């Protein structure tokens, strides 16, 4: 079946550092979504990308839809303690099928 | 998301028991989904419904059942046939299958 490879699995960084994570696949996607999940809560949508090459920002977060349509990147600038959580990518393929990456666990130290 | 309510937040199941997780939405969205999340894992699709009175199996439907009698409601029953039910269960909704998902706050199910 379809698979999304999300990396890194986990990151331990110091407050103020920039963070970068990505999702890759051998398949082509129509939409890329990035979510953040706090412990014991549901994922919250951060950014949605709809076109190849699209670059979208949401505050300190910036995400890009890869030009090949097979990957996407999420960057967080100047990390703060509340950035802690699990970040998931999700991709839509075949117009209506959605799959999730396995998540990147982010830990921020003061 | 305030428009999606999952209850209860915590649920305990005895062996051989069926339990039902509730998901209600007031967003007037057509599509609803149930996902299972195991510790340190991603989300796996259990069932989804694109319209009232219709639903489809996801990747891990065995041991689960659903109904969609009303647009606002999509309850999930974890049956006794599900041998490893301990997990975090997430309900999600979207305007249509190809649009972004919005999630409820989840139900943690544990086995006594």
Contacts between the chains, C-beta under 8 A, distances in Angstrom:
chain1	res1	chain2	res2	distance
A	1	B	59	7.7
A	6	B	42	8.0
A	30	B	98	7.2
A	31	B	98	7.0
A	31	B	100	7.6
A	33	B	100	5.5
A	33	B	101	7.5
A	35	B	103	7.8
A	40	B	88	7.8
A	40	B	106	7.0
A	40	B	108	7.2
A	41	B	105	5.4
A	41	B	106	6.4
A	42	B	1	7.6
A	42	B	4	7.9
A	42	B	6	7.8
A	42	B	90	5.3
A	42	B	92	7.7
A	42	B	103	3.4
A	42	B	104	5.3
A	42	B	105	5.0
A	42	B	106	5.0
A	43	B	43	7.7
A	43	B	90	7.5
A	43	B	103	5.1
A	44	B	1	7.8
A	44	B	103	7.3
A	45	B	100	5.8
A	45	B	101	7.5
A	45	B	102	6.7
A	48	B	100	5.1
A	88	B	42	6.7
A	88	B	43	7.2
A	90	B	101	7.5
A	92	B	98	5.7
A	95	B	97	7.9
A	95	B	98	5.3
A	96	B	96	7.8
A	96	B	97	3.7
A	96	B	98	4.7
A	97	B	97	8.0
A	98	B	97	7.8
A	98	B	101	6.9
A	100	B	42	4.7
A	100	B	43	4.5
A	101	B	42	6.2
A	102	B	41	6.7
A	102	B	42	4.2
A	103	B	41	7.8
A	103	B	42	5.6
A	105	B	40	7.8
